Amino acid sequence: MTSPQNTVIRRNAPLAQPPKRILYLVSNPATLKGFPVGFFAEELTRPFFDFITAGYEVDVASPKGGPVRFDGFSDPEDPATAYPNDLVTIGFRHHAQFGRLLADTPSIDQVDVASYDAVCVAGGGGPLVTFKDDEQLHRLIADFYEQGKVVGLLCHGTCLLLWTTLSDGTLLADGKTWTGFPDSEEAMVNAAAGMEVNDDTIETEARKNPKTTFEAAGPLEPFAIRDGRLVTAQQQHSSALFSELVIDALNGAS
């Protein structure tokens, strides 16, 4: 019998994937229960790193354009951060080219869907506040999907599946299996904040739709789902899984 320490494991991967172009959307700054919110840092920076490592071109935009910000607790250089060891985000911020991307993002009305292969959306505190009534954003996500592109949504970014309607009047979520920030993790946020942070939650609203299937792993467990060209991930710990599934979808892997 071979002992585990004597087992030889070999793994290889392509140096670069076939070239693709991804639009990465982040929320504009907002206020939630009196606190400034933005988007979760790692939910942009880790997939961004994975995509450029794969040889992809990645553009960052926001619904309204202009400067955008990390949620403070997700910012490794914020005194109140819970993630001081997020080296990818630190590297992103101090990179000569990428660090400038958040200072003045283009707005979505400048986006040509046809020029991209995928759209990805980060979560964080801003999306539930700013995405719900943004019909232009809903139409953009629907356009990406209906033009045969990959749609990837992370954490609270998956709230777009509650509102994005296709041209035939059905929700993009109808008939799909997906995940997002679950009620179990909302409860953890509420306990830490000492208040109910989000009045409406993704899981509660998703389960009101009998035509869709919402799934979640245990609290803070990495979890992501690919359903055809739709890729969703539970929270920031799922960012690497999210990247892998988006790359698989772009390569047509089954």
Protein Blocks (a to p, Z undefined) as FASTA:
>chain_A
ZZfklpccdddddfbdcdddddddddddddeehiacdddfklmmmmmmmmmmnopacddd
dfkgpjddddfklmmkbfkbcblmlmklmmmmmpmklmmmmmoccdfklpcfklpcbdcd
dedjklmmmmmmmmklmmmmmmmmmnopacddehjlmmmmmmmccfkopafkgopacddd
dfklmmmmmmmnopafblbafklmmmmpmkbccddddehiacdddehjaccdfblmlmmm
mmmmmmmmmnopZZ
